[in-house]
Amino acid sequence: MLLHGFGTSSFLWRSVAPVLAAEGHTAYAVDLLGYGESDRPFDADYTLGAQAECVDRALSSLRLSRVSLVGIDIGAAIAMLLVLLRPARATRLAMVNPVALDELPGGDVRAVQRGTAKFALRVGRGVLGAAPLLTPVLQNSVADPRSMPDRLVARYLAPFVGSDGVSHLLTLARSVRREDLEALDPGKIHVPTLIVWGEEDRWVDSGLGERLQAKIPGSTVVRLPGVGRLVPEEASDSLSRLLLEFIVQHAAPSAAPGV
């Protein structure tokens, strides 16, 4: 189960999921509630805890009792929450540039939160959509600007067009709260855990991966130099290889292929 992060969607996994599938695994990439093409009820709860519950219900609907959970950014935080709240759900946990501990929310979400006042007039007039808020977040989430060309920015901006889209983006940003993880102890994660870290992440402290590793028993950190937060956009081949190796390394002897 592949979980995207803030401001993106399941589209982020378009180069990773097929590689996993080609190796005999079933890969599910979902749009979190309020993101991409998923529903966005006016009074919905978009907090990380609520997102974890939604993923849990999605797994039940798909009749998947146990899966490997792979998440990036807040998707990694949601995956970690699910592992802690529903430990029987996960066989493995892979987190790509996760936000957690005192780095939640990350700098990208805080930048959008600060933009609420700065762009209030534009929001009211319905001009420019979410572009002034989300474009710099996307562009600064890669190390190489060529990995986030204008056409790709436009693809990620599409769900947030118009004044309603801007308001919704701000609602999602306000829903990323540190308190959702404060009461949880990463030390209670007892499934094989891989932490992949794009070293050029501009939004969180570069040592967070190692701090999480110190708290999660038996976890491993793999650093990718010259790569930003959106590892699937800049290093999909490397990430796919790491995930496949991780799955094989921690496969149960009689387990059937699956992700």
Secondary structure, 3 states (H helix, E strand, C coil): CEECCCCCCHHHHCCCHHHHHHCCCCCCEECCCCCCCCCCCCCCCCCHHHHHHHHHHHHHHCCCCCEEEEEECHHHHHHHHHHHHCHHHEEEEEEECCCCHHHCCCHHHHHHHHHHHHCHHHHHHCCCCCHHHHHHHHHCCCCCHHHCCHHHHHHHHHHHCHHHHHHHHHHHHHCCCCHHHHCCCHHHCCCCEEEEEECCCCCCCCCHHHHHHHHCCCCEEEEECCCCCCHHHHCHHHHHHHHHHHHHHCCCCCCCCCC
